[in-house]
Amino acid sequence: MTDSLAEMLDERRHLLDIATWLFGSETAADQIVQETYRRWYALADPDRAAITLPRAWLTRVAGGICLELLATRAPHTAPAPRRPAPPPRPRSDHAMRTHHDHVARRFAAACSEGDTGALRAVLSPDALVVSDGGGKIRAPLRPTHGADAVALFLSRLLAGIDVHVEPVNGRTGLVLRQAARAVAVVSVSVAAAEVTAVWIVLNPDKLEGWHRS
């Protein structure tokens, strides 16, 4: 799956961050990641060997599990508003984080310019975008797949919105604002110098801590 223990630990931390970010519970996130890996090992050996970017596959599965669980939540059980989580302790994977930062900033520049061509260039061909509206805003219920569809979706979504590059869950991400108020927070998954997944939080309850005074 990965080449070193450091990469394995980083991969798990990445999945935990995504699950916690989308689902709002560290306990649930651990169970989601466990189920993600269970589905990985449930694959037949040839199917698993055919996956060229396991991290991207695992990210999509973890996101899908989160969406399945969120869909079963009653409206009144939405999580309480949360402030942004503090950045994690520095790890030894400085080069990996720097690589992520470079790709994320390319992505942010393309988003800021509304350049669909530049967006397609930084997106993996099988990239996806997942939106979490929390039932408080009209957002797509299903992920959008494919670089062309994702680039078009993002160029439409970001029209007229100020894009700011800021730390999101300890890594380079985007905060979208109108009149100093955060309207969305975006984190990205990166593999092979491309963005493989875009996670957009639109739920107003989760954006309170991102507003500027």
C-alpha positions in Angstrom: 0.0 0.0 0.0 2.8 2.4 1.0 6.6 2.3 1.0 7.4 3.2 4.6 5.9 3.4 8.1 6.0 7.2 7.9 3.8 7.1 4.8 1.4 4.6 6.4 1.0 6.7 9.5 0.5 9.8 7.4 -2.1 8.0 5.3 -4.1 7.0 8.3 -3.8 10.6 9.8 -5.0 11.9 6.5 -8.1 9.7 6.5 -8.8 10.5 10.2 -8.6 14.2 9.4 -11.0 13.9 6.5 -13.5 11.8 8.5 -13.3 14.1 11.5 -13.7 17.1 9.2 -16.7 15.8 7.5 -18.4 13.9 10.3 -17.4 16.0 13.3 -16.5 13.2 15.7 -13.0 11.8 16.4 -14.5 8.6 17.7 -16.7 8.1 14.6 -13.7 9.0 12.5 -11.7 6.1 13.9 -14.5 3.7 13.1 -14.9 5.2 9.6 -11.2 4.7 8.9 -11.3 1.1 10.2 -14.2 0.4 7.9 -12.3 2.0 5.0 -9.4 -0.3 5.5 -11.7 -3.3 6.0 -13.1 -2.6 2.5 -9.5 -2.3 1.1 -8.6 -5.7 2.4 -11.9 -7.2 1.3 -10.9 -6.6 -2.3 -9.6 -9.5 -4.3 -5.8 -9.4 -4.8 -6.0 -8.6 -8.5 -8.5 -5.8 -7.9 -6.3 -4.3 -5.2 -3.2 -4.6 -7.3 -4.9 -2.7 -10.1 -5.4 0.4 -8.0 -2.5 2.7 -9.0 -3.1 5.3 -6.3 -4.3 3.5 -3.1 -4.3 6.7 -1.1 -6.7 8.3 -3.5 -8.9 5.2 -3.5 -9.0 5.1 0.3 -9.8 8.8 0.4 -12.8 8.3 -1.8 -14.1 5.3 0.2 -13.7 7.2 3.5 -15.6 10.1 2.0 -18.3 7.8 0.8 -18.7 6.2 4.2 -19.0 9.7 5.7 -21.7 10.6 3.2 -23.6 7.4 3.9 -23.6 8.1 7.7 -24.5 11.8 7.3 -27.4 10.9 5.1 -28.9 8.8 7.9 -28.6 11.5 10.5 -31.8 13.3 11.5 -31.7 17.1 11.1 -31.8 17.7 14.8 -28.6 15.6 15.4 -26.3 17.9 13.5 -23.0 18.5 15.3 -22.5 21.6 17.4 -20.5 24.5 15.8 -16.8 23.8 16.0 -13.8 26.2 15.7 -11.0 25.2 13.4 -8.9 22.4 14.9 -5.4 23.5 15.8 -2.6 22.4 13.5 -1.1 19.0 14.5 2.3 18.7 15.9 5.1 18.9 13.3 6.0 15.5 11.9 9.0 14.2 10.2 7.3 14.2 6.8 8.3 17.8 6.0 9.0 17.0 2.3 5.5 15.5 2.0 3.8 18.5 3.5 5.9 20.9 1.3 4.8 18.8 -1.8 1.2 19.1 -0.7 1.6 22.9 -0.1 2.9 23.4 -3.7 0.1 21.5 -5.3 -2.6 23.1 -3.1 -1.3 26.6 -4.0 -1.4 25.8 -7.7 -5.0 24.7 -7.1 -5.8 27.8 -5.1 -4.4 30.1 -7.9 -6.5 28.3 -10.5 -9.6 28.7 -8.3 -9.0 32.3 -7.6 -8.7 33.0 -11.4 -11.7 30.9 -12.2 -9.5 29.2 -14.9 -11.1 25.9 -15.8 -8.1 24.9 -17.9 -5.7 25.5 -15.1 -8.0 23.6 -12.7 -8.1 20.6 -15.1 -4.3 20.7 -15.3 -3.9 20.3 -11.5 -6.7 17.8 -11.0 -6.3 14.0 -11.3 -8.3 12.6 -14.2 -10.5 10.7 -11.7 -10.7 13.6 -9.1 -13.9 14.1 -7.1 -15.4 16.9 -5.1 -17.6 16.4 -2.0 -19.7 19.1 -0.5 -21.1 19.2 3.1 -24.0 21.5 3.4 -25.3 19.9 6.6 -28.8 20.4 5.5 -28.4 24.2 6.0 -27.5 25.2 2.4 -28.3 23.8 -1.0 -25.3 21.6 -1.8 -24.9 18.6 -4.1 -25.9 15.4 -2.4 -23.6 13.2 -4.4 -19.9 13.7 -5.2 -18.9 15.1 -8.6 -16.3 12.9 -10.5 -13.8 13.5 -13.2 -11.5 16.4 -13.8 -13.7 18.2 -16.4 -16.8 18.0 -14.2 -14.9 19.0 -11.1 -13.3 22.0 -12.8 -16.6 23.2 -14.1 -18.3 22.7 -10.8 -15.6 24.7 -9.0 -15.4 27.5 -11.5 -19.2 28.0 -11.1 -19.1 27.7 -7.3 -16.3 30.2 -6.8 -17.5 32.9 -9.1 -17.5 36.2 -7.3 -16.0 34.7 -4.1 -12.7 35.8 -2.5 -10.3 32.9 -2.3 -7.8 32.9 0.6 -5.0 30.3 1.1 -4.9 29.4 4.8 -4.1 26.3 6.9 -7.0 23.9 7.1 -6.6 20.9 9.5 -2.8 21.6 9.6 -2.3 21.7 5.8 -2.6 24.2 3.1 -6.3 24.8 2.1 -8.7 27.5 1.0 -11.1 29.7 2.9 -13.8 31.4 0.7 -15.2 34.7 2.0 -17.8 37.3 1.3 -17.6 40.6 3.3 -15.2 39.0 5.8 -17.6 36.1 6.5 -16.5 32.6 5.6 -18.9 30.9 3.2 -16.9 27.7 2.6 -13.7 26.0 3.7 -11.9 23.7 1.3 -9.3 21.0 1.9 -7.7 18.9 -0.8 -6.2 15.5 -1.0 -3.0 15.3 -3.1 -1.2 12.3 -4.8 1.3 12.2 -7.6 1.5 16.0 -7.9 -2.3 16.2 -8.6 -5.4 17.0 -6.5 -7.3 13.8 -6.2 -10.2 15.0 -4.0 -11.7 18.3 -3.0 -13.6 18.5 0.3 -15.9 21.6 0.6 -17.6 22.5 3.9 -20.6 24.8 3.3 -22.5 24.1 6.5 -22.8 27.5 8.3 -22.6 25.8 11.7 -19.0 24.7 10.9 -17.9 28.0 9.6 -18.4 30.2 12.7 -14.7 30.0 13.7 -13.5 31.1 10.3 -15.2 34.5 10.2 -13.1 37.7 10.4 -14.1 40.5 12.6 
